């Protein structure tokens, strides 16, 4: 049975379970490498987003300061 694009755990047969047990050592290593790569990628994305957010916040603050100064000058 397939639910949301994933095979149900109940559909595994004993042959695939035996094969999976034999490949666990290599699969674990591969999974660790993939997870490490994924986490490093996420860290880079978050770092880039943080830098962009800080730059945007600085620019927004500058714009608000200019607006405030121009309002002060026009009311004087």
Secondary structure, 3 states (H helix, E strand, C coil): CEECCEECHHHCCHHHHHHHHHHHHHHHHHHHHHHHHHHHHHHHHHHHHHHHHHHHHHHHHHHHHHHHHHHHHHHC
